[in-house]
Amino acid sequence: MKRNSLYAGVASALLALAVAACGSDPAPPAQADTPPTTQSEAPVAADAHDAHDEHGPRPVLAEGQRWETDAPLRKAMSGIRDDVAKNLPAYHESRLQAADAEALAASVQDNVNYMIANCQLEPEPDAVLHVMIGEMMGAATALREDPASAEGVPRLVSVVNDYEATFDHEDLEPLTHD
């Protein structure tokens, strides 16, 4: 049980970090004559990342259009897609081992960390991506708990395919989950 809550905590922390860091402008350098701020004056994550409306609807493009991507996003999502594809046959044959599921979950987490650290997306596609990041982190947690879980590999397949349909990422092939 401790392990489940640890992974859930990590996923929540990563998502909060993504919301606070991705797509926001870096803080301007401090001025020598600017008084230090107190904790009560410090901006909260939502203020620092005001492009996201956590409670609002997910931005949607007109049918047939897709959100633009950047190189870090394409690199990370290609890595996730390739690792899911590599493990998909073992999942379908009920032979995905715990070590392989852990490696896949770690790959998802590493690629998400890379996305967050290198994010250059505009606010609207960034908001859409954050929903997908949350889903991927939930799938990684499920993989660690049970490699055969329907919330692990199938959920990752769904997110990769949703990403491919939603974002303009040339040469990324959807995954089939037969």
Backbone as CSV, one residue per row, in Angstrom:
resi,resn,N_x,N_y,N_z,CA_x,CA_y,CA_z,C_x,C_y,C_z
1,MET,0.820,-1.193,0.000,0.000,0.000,0.000,0.860,1.251,0.000
2,LYS,1.988,1.216,0.735,2.876,2.369,0.753,3.401,2.655,-0.640
3,ARG,3.693,1.593,-1.402,4.214,1.765,-2.751,3.196,2.474,-3.638
4,ASN,1.915,2.086,-3.544,0.867,2.722,-4.347,0.780,4.210,-4.053
5,SER,0.783,4.572,-2.775,0.662,5.981,-2.435,1.930,6.738,-2.806
6,LEU,3.079,6.079,-2.768,4.324,6.726,-3.189,4.250,7.091,-4.664
7,TYR,3.835,6.142,-5.522,3.745,6.418,-6.955,2.666,7.447,-7.260
8,ALA,1.559,7.376,-6.550,0.509,8.377,-6.753,1.029,9.758,-6.370
9,GLY,1.810,9.828,-5.291,2.397,11.099,-4.876,3.381,11.626,-5.894
10,VAL,4.196,10.731,-6.464,5.152,11.131,-7.493,4.417,11.647,-8.719
11,ALA,3.376,10.928,-9.133,2.608,11.362,-10.296,1.982,12.725,-10.050
12,SER,1.432,12.942,-8.861,0.829,14.234,-8.538,1.876,15.334,-8.533
13,ALA,3.043,15.037,-7.970,4.111,16.040,-7.919,4.597,16.392,-9.316
14,LEU,4.750,15.393,-10.173,5.187,15.663,-11.538,4.162,16.486,-12.297
15,LEU,2.892,16.180,-12.128,1.854,16.937,-12.805,1.839,18.379,-12.293
16,ALA,2.001,18.562,-10.992,2.055,19.918,-10.442,3.263,20.668,-10.975
17,LEU,4.394,19.986,-11.076,5.592,20.593,-11.636,5.355,20.993,-13.086
18,ALA,4.698,20.128,-13.838,4.413,20.434,-15.243,3.526,21.659,-15.359
19,VAL,2.513,21.722,-14.534,1.602,22.851,-14.575,2.326,24.137,-14.192
20,ALA,3.235,24.033,-13.235,3.942,25.224,-12.776,5.043,25.660,-13.729
21,ALA,5.651,24.721,-14.461,6.835,25.058,-15.242,6.602,25.183,-16.736
22,CYS,5.825,24.335,-17.316,5.713,24.274,-18.763,4.885,25.412,-19.312
23,GLY,5.418,26.046,-20.333,4.687,27.087,-21.004,4.726,28.434,-20.305
24,SER,5.294,28.498,-19.108,5.364,29.787,-18.429,6.672,30.468,-18.770
25,ASP,6.651,31.784,-18.740,7.865,32.533,-19.004,8.755,32.476,-17.782
26,PRO,10.096,32.399,-18.008,10.974,32.403,-16.855,10.840,33.725,-16.108
27,ALA,11.050,33.682,-14.809,10.944,34.889,-14.002,12.050,35.850,-14.394
28,PRO,11.746,37.150,-14.422,12.792,38.106,-14.761,13.841,38.139,-13.664
29,PRO,15.088,38.496,-14.006,16.113,38.557,-12.981,15.722,39.569,-11.906
30,ALA,16.125,39.290,-10.678,15.800,40.180,-9.568,16.578,41.480,-9.710
31,GLN,15.916,42.565,-9.394,16.547,43.870,-9.413,17.197,44.099,-8.052
32,ALA,18.338,44.758,-8.046,19.061,45.013,-6.800,18.233,45.856,-5.843
33,ASP,17.400,46.765,-6.365,16.622,47.630,-5.497,15.228,47.081,-5.199
34,THR,14.953,45.878,-5.638,13.656,45.266,-5.389,13.692,44.564,-4.046
35,PRO,12.758,44.882,-3.160,12.761,44.204,-1.864,12.387,42.738,-2.028
36,PRO,12.946,41.880,-1.192,12.583,40.462,-1.286,11.112,40.281,-0.949
37,THR,10.495,39.292,-1.583,9.083,39.030,-1.311,8.964,38.126,-0.106
38,THR,7.883,38.287,0.584,7.611,37.383,1.692,6.853,36.199,1.142
39,GLN,6.733,35.161,1.920,6.038,33.967,1.464,4.606,34.281,1.060
40,SER,3.940,35.165,1.764,2.553,35.470,1.419,2.451,36.243,0.115
41,GLU,3.558,36.906,-0.304,3.543,37.643,-1.558,3.980,36.790,-2.741
42,ALA,4.576,35.640,-2.486,5.088,34.784,-3.561,3.929,34.245,-4.381
43,PRO,4.094,34.197,-5.716,3.003,33.679,-6.544,2.804,32.186,-6.321
44,VAL,1.570,31.759,-6.372,1.287,30.338,-6.287,1.407,29.744,-7.678
45,ALA,1.488,28.425,-7.772,1.692,27.759,-9.064,0.639,28.165,-10.084
46,ALA,-0.601,28.298,-9.665,-1.655,28.676,-10.613,-1.405,30.067,-11.172
47,ASP,-0.907,30.983,-10.337,-0.601,32.322,-10.817,0.575,32.295,-11.773
48,ALA,1.572,31.465,-11.477,2.752,31.383,-12.323,2.430,30.741,-13.662
49,HIS,1.358,29.998,-13.699,0.996,29.297,-14.928,-0.456,29.607,-15.263
50,ASP,-0.756,30.907,-15.365,-2.145,31.318,-15.506,-2.769,30.956,-16.837
51,ALA,-1.997,30.415,-17.776,-2.575,30.023,-19.056,-3.500,28.816,-18.902
52,HIS,-3.373,28.106,-17.802,-4.204,26.917,-17.581,-5.363,27.248,-16.671
53,ASP,-6.518,26.813,-17.054,-7.683,26.912,-16.205,-7.985,25.497,-15.760
54,GLU,-7.482,25.137,-14.602,-7.572,23.773,-14.099,-9.008,23.237,-14.105
55,HIS,-9.976,24.127,-13.974,-11.354,23.668,-13.864,-12.151,23.891,-15.143
56,GLY,-11.525,24.486,-16.121,-12.218,24.789,-17.365,-12.149,23.639,-18.343
57,PRO,-12.841,23.784,-19.463,-12.830,22.733,-20.473,-11.484,22.661,-21.183
58,ARG,-11.166,21.482,-21.657,-9.942,21.260,-22.412,-10.070,21.974,-23.761
59,PRO,-9.044,22.773,-24.164,-9.132,23.446,-25.467,-9.275,22.435,-26.605
60,VAL,-10.080,22.797,-27.602,-10.348,21.906,-28.721,-10.157,22.679,-30.024
61,LEU,-9.548,22.025,-31.004,-9.403,22.607,-32.337,-10.572,22.175,-33.206
62,ALA,-10.745,22.859,-34.329,-11.763,22.459,-35.302,-11.430,21.066,-35.822
63,GLU,-12.447,20.337,-36.237,-12.256,18.976,-36.732,-11.218,18.961,-37.854
64,GLY,-10.307,18.009,-37.796,-9.281,17.852,-38.815,-8.007,18.634,-38.525
65,GLN,-8.042,19.540,-37.563,-6.835,20.285,-37.210,-6.164,19.627,-36.013
66,ARG,-4.852,19.832,-35.921,-4.101,19.288,-34.794,-3.201,20.376,-34.218
67,TRP,-2.883,20.238,-32.936,-2.016,21.192,-32.255,-0.578,21.048,-32.746
68,GLU,0.132,22.171,-32.807,1.548,22.143,-33.166,2.343,21.509,-32.028
69,THR,3.469,20.931,-32.386,4.361,20.316,-31.405,5.704,21.024,-31.437
70,ASP,6.570,20.654,-30.514,7.947,21.120,-30.543,8.851,19.890,-30.513
71,ALA,10.122,20.084,-30.770,11.065,18.961,-30.860,11.124,18.133,-29.572
72,PRO,11.181,18.747,-28.382,11.217,17.921,-27.163,9.972,17.049,-26.996
73,LEU,8.809,17.594,-27.343,7.579,16.808,-27.238,7.609,15.640,-28.209
74,ARG,8.022,15.905,-29.442,8.082,14.821,-30.437,9.077,13.737,-30.007
75,LYS,10.219,14.138,-29.492,11.226,13.164,-29.039,10.669,12.301,-27.902
76,ALA,10.072,12.940,-26.919,9.551,12.206,-25.763,8.402,11.287,-26.146
77,MET,7.460,11.783,-26.940,6.321,10.956,-27.311,6.729,9.822,-28.246
78,SER,7.723,10.041,-29.090,8.241,8.945,-29.926,8.851,7.864,-29.049
79,GLY,9.582,8.273,-28.021,10.167,7.305,-27.094,9.112,6.504,-26.364
80,ILE,8.079,7.183,-25.885,6.995,6.483,-25.188,6.291,5.533,-26.141
81,ARG,5.973,5.997,-27.332,5.289,5.160,-28.308,6.102,3.910,-28.633
82,ASP,7.417,4.086,-28.869,8.276,2.950,-29.208,8.351,1.940,-28.064
83,ASP,8.440,2.438,-26.826,8.527,1.525,-25.680,7.207,0.798,-25.435
84,VAL,6.094,1.476,-25.664,4.800,0.803,-25.532,4.680,-0.271,-26.612
85,ALA,5.043,0.074,-27.858,4.958,-0.885,-28.969,5.818,-2.117,-28.694
86,LYS,6.975,-1.901,-28.112,7.889,-3.011,-27.808,7.279,-3.969,-26.780
87,ASN,6.498,-3.439,-25.840,5.917,-4.257,-24.775,4.510,-4.750,-25.062
88,LEU,3.908,-4.256,-26.123,2.527,-4.612,-26.436,2.325,-6.107,-26.697
89,PRO,3.195,-6.773,-27.473,2.982,-8.219,-27.678,3.015,-9.016,-26.371
90,ALA,3.947,-8.702,-25.483,4.017,-9.421,-24.210,2.755,-9.175,-23.383
91,TYR,2.243,-7.962,-23.415,1.007,-7.665,-22.685,-0.143,-8.500,-23.241
92,HIS,-0.270,-8.542,-24.578,-1.364,-9.293,-25.199,-1.267,-10.786,-24.945
93,GLU,-0.061,-11.279,-24.786,0.138,-12.708,-24.537,0.207,-13.020,-23.045
94,SER,-0.171,-12.057,-22.212,-0.176,-12.203,-20.747,1.179,-12.647,-20.206
95,ARG,2.239,-12.117,-20.782,3.569,-12.475,-20.299,4.443,-11.247,-20.015
96,LEU,3.806,-10.097,-19.827,4.550,-8.895,-19.463,5.020,-9.052,-18.021
97,GLN,6.318,-9.127,-17.850,6.909,-9.344,-16.541,6.975,-8.034,-15.749
98,ALA,7.038,-8.160,-14.438,7.103,-6.985,-13.560,8.300,-6.105,-13.900
99,ALA,9.441,-6.702,-14.197,10.642,-5.918,-14.529,10.437,-5.130,-15.824
100,ASP,9.774,-5.734,-16.808,9.496,-5.034,-18.063,8.465,-3.925,-17.863
101,ALA,7.461,-4.186,-17.041,6.460,-3.173,-16.735,7.110,-2.007,-15.994
102,GLU,8.003,-2.303,-15.078,8.722,-1.253,-14.348,9.587,-0.438,-15.305
103,ALA,10.268,-1.109,-16.232,11.098,-0.394,-17.214,10.236,0.505,-18.102
104,LEU,9.069,0.030,-18.502,8.159,0.841,-19.307,7.661,2.038,-18.497
105,ALA,7.270,1.807,-17.257,6.815,2.899,-16.394,7.923,3.928,-16.186
106,ALA,9.147,3.458,-15.991,10.287,4.372,-15.813,10.545,5.167,-17.088
107,SER,10.393,4.523,-18.238,10.563,5.222,-19.514,9.511,6.318,-19.680
108,VAL,8.277,6.002,-19.338,7.207,6.998,-19.409,7.561,8.171,-18.496
109,GLN,7.957,7.869,-17.283,8.282,8.913,-16.321,9.468,9.751,-16.811
110,ASP,10.518,9.109,-17.321,11.686,9.835,-17.831,11.308,10.732,-19.009
111,ASN,10.499,10.207,-19.922,10.091,10.996,-21.081,9.172,12.151,-20.681
112,VAL,8.309,11.937,-19.725,7.464,13.024,-19.222,8.340,14.095,-18.565
113,ASN,9.318,13.665,-17.770,10.234,14.627,-17.154,10.947,15.457,-18.220
114,TYR,11.366,14.797,-19.294,12.040,15.495,-20.396,11.103,16.505,-21.048
115,MET,9.853,16.093,-21.281,8.857,17.004,-21.857,8.711,18.245,-20.998
116,ILE,8.546,18.024,-19.711,8.318,19.132,-18.781,9.520,20.070,-18.746
117,ALA,10.702,19.505,-18.671,11.912,20.318,-18.570,12.186,21.126,-19.833
118,ASN,11.723,20.652,-20.969,12.064,21.285,-22.244,10.860,21.856,-22.993
119,CYS,9.744,21.980,-22.326,8.495,22.408,-22.937,8.599,23.796,-23.559
120,GLN,8.140,23.910,-24.802,8.090,25.194,-25.502,6.725,25.416,-26.148
121,LEU,5.716,24.697,-25.715,4.392,24.789,-26.331,3.675,26.070,-25.946
122,GLU,2.780,26.462,-26.810,1.885,27.573,-26.516,0.900,27.108,-25.431
123,PRO,0.260,28.034,-24.729,-0.598,27.656,-23.606,-1.724,26.684,-23.923
124,GLU,-2.426,26.831,-25.053,-3.561,25.943,-25.321,-3.131,24.495,-25.571
125,PRO,-2.165,24.227,-26.489,-1.751,22.830,-26.638,-1.071,22.297,-25.379
126,ASP,-0.440,23.177,-24.635,0.181,22.790,-23.377,-0.877,22.272,-22.405
127,ALA,-2.013,22.948,-22.335,-3.100,22.525,-21.456,-3.634,21.158,-21.870
128,VAL,-3.747,20.927,-23.175,-4.200,19.630,-23.679,-3.181,18.549,-23.300
129,LEU,-1.910,18.876,-23.469,-0.854,17.908,-23.145,-0.869,17.535,-21.664
130,HIS,-1.159,18.494,-20.791,-1.173,18.193,-19.358,-2.191,17.123,-19.003
131,VAL,-3.310,17.103,-19.682,-4.302,16.048,-19.451,-3.682,14.699,-19.814
132,MET,-2.993,14.659,-20.949,-2.358,13.416,-21.394,-1.235,12.994,-20.451
133,ILE,-0.479,13.948,-19.943,0.586,13.637,-18.987,-0.004,12.975,-17.748
134,GLY,-1.099,13.518,-17.261,-1.754,12.912,-16.102,-2.190,11.485,-16.382
135,GLU,-2.733,11.246,-17.569,-3.154,9.895,-17.942,-1.958,8.954,-18.049
136,MET,-0.865,9.443,-18.628,0.325,8.598,-18.759,0.921,8.262,-17.399
137,MET,0.938,9.235,-16.498,1.486,8.966,-15.171,0.593,7.998,-14.402
138,GLY,-0.703,8.103,-14.588,-1.614,7.135,-13.975,-1.381,5.738,-14.525
139,ALA,-1.140,5.637,-15.828,-0.856,4.340,-16.449,0.464,3.780,-15.936
140,ALA,1.453,4.634,-15.752,2.744,4.172,-15.221,2.571,3.618,-13.811
141,THR,1.779,4.283,-13.016,1.504,3.791,-11.659,0.799,2.440,-11.715
142,ALA,-0.186,2.309,-12.590,-0.915,1.040,-12.730,0.022,-0.077,-13.181
143,LEU,0.948,0.230,-14.094,1.918,-0.776,-14.551,2.766,-1.287,-13.402
144,ARG,3.171,-0.377,-12.549,4.019,-0.771,-11.411,3.247,-1.644,-10.424
145,GLU,1.974,-1.387,-10.292,1.150,-2.160,-9.365,0.796,-3.530,-9.919
146,ASP,0.487,-3.576,-11.227,0.056,-4.832,-11.850,0.319,-4.754,-13.354
147,PRO,1.351,-5.462,-13.850,1.669,-5.412,-15.278,0.504,-5.797,-16.188
148,ALA,-0.432,-6.592,-15.699,-1.564,-7.045,-16.511,-2.764,-6.104,-16.417
149,SER,-2.656,-5.038,-15.656,-3.777,-4.128,-15.442,-4.260,-3.500,-16.743
150,ALA,-5.565,-3.385,-16.871,-6.163,-2.708,-18.024,-5.917,-1.201,-17.960
151,GLU,-5.451,-0.705,-16.836,-5.140,0.717,-16.672,-3.679,1.025,-16.996
152,GLY,-2.895,0.023,-17.365,-1.488,0.216,-17.689,-1.256,0.345,-19.182
153,VAL,-0.869,-0.751,-19.815,-0.544,-0.732,-21.247,-1.725,-0.257,-22.102
154,PRO,-2.945,-0.763,-21.911,-4.047,-0.269,-22.756,-4.270,1.242,-22.627
155,ARG,-4.103,1.755,-21.443,-4.262,3.200,-21.239,-3.159,3.965,-21.967
156,LEU,-1.925,3.444,-21.932,-0.834,4.086,-22.666,-1.090,4.063,-24.166
157,VAL,-1.602,2.940,-24.674,-1.951,2.854,-26.095,-2.979,3.930,-26.424
158,SER,-3.982,4.065,-25.586,-5.022,5.056,-25.800,-4.458,6.481,-25.807
159,VAL,-3.560,6.786,-24.869,-2.987,8.132,-24.794,-2.105,8.401,-26.009
160,VAL,-1.280,7.435,-26.406,-0.420,7.617,-27.588,-1.292,7.877,-28.815
161,ASN,-2.350,7.118,-28.972,-3.234,7.302,-30.129,-4.003,8.626,-30.051
162,ASP,-4.405,9.014,-28.862,-5.070,10.307,-28.684,-4.089,11.431,-29.017
163,TYR,-2.853,11.301,-28.556,-1.819,12.286,-28.871,-1.625,12.372,-30.388
164,GLU,-1.505,11.233,-31.049,-1.270,11.209,-32.499,-2.415,11.884,-33.248
165,ALA,-3.636,11.717,-32.765,-4.797,12.320,-33.413,-4.953,13.801,-33.072
166,THR,-4.364,14.237,-31.976,-4.562,15.586,-31.461,-3.420,16.534,-31.788
167,PHE,-2.206,15.992,-31.888,-1.015,16.807,-32.123,-0.418,16.497,-33.490
168,ASP,0.158,17.513,-34.114,0.786,17.379,-35.425,2.197,16.829,-35.249
169,HIS,2.311,15.520,-35.269,3.589,14.823,-35.073,3.769,13.888,-36.262
170,GLU,4.428,14.408,-37.288,4.630,13.629,-38.508,5.338,12.312,-38.207
171,ASP,4.978,11.294,-38.944,5.609,9.982,-38.889,5.369,9.207,-37.592
172,LEU,4.513,9.687,-36.715,4.174,8.909,-35.534,2.970,8.055,-35.891
173,GLU,3.172,6.765,-35.872,2.112,5.823,-36.246,1.278,5.472,-35.022
174,PRO,-0.043,5.414,-35.185,-0.879,4.976,-34.067,-0.562,3.508,-33.738
175,LEU,-0.857,3.151,-32.501,-0.656,1.780,-32.058,-1.965,1.005,-32.223
176,THR,-1.851,-0.264,-32.559,-3.049,-1.101,-32.607,-3.062,-1.936,-31.346
177,HIS,-4.217,-2.048,-30.769,-4.391,-2.772,-29.515,-5.448,-3.832,-29.733
178,ASP,-5.030,-4.900,-30.418,-5.966,-5.972,-30.765,-6.122,-6.961,-29.637
